[in-house]
Amino acid sequence: MATSHLKENLDRIKSEGFFEQLEIIRGIERESLRVTKNNKISSQNHPTTLGAALCSDVITTDFAEALIELVTPTFDSRKNLYNYLYSLTEEKFSQMLEDYCTRLDDIQETSDVQDRRPCSGTTESNSDSEPLT
């Protein structure tokens, strides 16, 4: 009974052109947990290079300082949404690497530690993926 009622309603709104005019907009919240090189949850403060976590339209720490949440605006195109998220992710993760390298530079280190750190004056991504074209 309920199934036939649902079908009737769907048929009615379809005949009224509802689905031809339907626009779907979507956004993404991408969460990443900051961890140490020993796979422990980071106890470091929010990276300063990312700006204030609770005052940004695109990034927040949600309920935990170590949890980075990237928030996109809404898009009606999956391609544009993906490209925005890709660019935002590349930018923010590069900034976190810069922040990490700056902190290492501020600490007296042994040459062994300096040789193993991921900072070589560049913040280029090692990602094999590219934005959609």
C-alpha positions, 0 to 999 in steps of 0.5 A: 500500500505504502509503496503504491502511494510513494510511486503515485507521488513520484509519478505526479512530481515527475509529470510536473517537471520536478526532476528536470529542474532539480539542482544538487549542490554539495560540499565536503568536510574532510577530516584529518588527524594530525599524528606524530612520526610515532603514530601518536595523536599530536599534542602540538597546538594548531599550526600557526600557518593555518590561521585561527582554527575557529575563525576560518570559513575553510578550516576548523579543529572541530572537537579536538586540536589535533583534528583538522577539518577542511570545509568546502563551500557548496558547488553544483559541479562535482568537478569544481568541488573536487578541484577546490578540495584538491587545491585547499588540501594541497595548500593547507598541508603545505602550510602545515609542513612549513610550520613543522619545518619552522618549529624544527629550525627553532629547536637545537638538533643533532645533525642526525635528526636534521638529515632525516627531517622532511624539510629541504626548503621546499613545500611541494607536494609528493602527490601523484594525483592532479586536479580534474580538467 
